[in-house]
Amino acid sequence: MASLVLYHNPGCSKSRGALDILRESGANFEVIEYLETPLDRATLEDLLDLLPNAPGDLVRKDKRFKELGLDPDAYESRESVVALLVEHPELMQRPIASDGRRALIARPSDAVRDLLP
């Protein structure tokens, strides 16, 4: 079983950078391409439990967010963030790495090193 999980978007340079760092480290890890295999409500809740960030930090408030006509202030609570990311997984901040005890948003990519043994 992998000790680390990287929630990865291959179209994101930061995500690719984190993946490269994990590969170079020799760590045992699993890659989940969350756009191909969207996270369910329970997994998102678990990640929020492990992240030190505020729930709203898990949401990318980018061009796609604006295209959907969303209000950033409406997506700060756990409930609203989880509901949004279940419906629009492309809005999840990336990459996310977890070792099962803690999780982090690996921006910059080097932040993923904090989870390495």
Secondary structure by P-SEA (a helix, b strand, c coil): cccbbbbcccccaaaaaaaaaaaaacccccccccccccccaaaaaaaaaaccccccccccccaaaaaacccccccccaaaaaaaaaacccccccccccccccccccccccccccccc
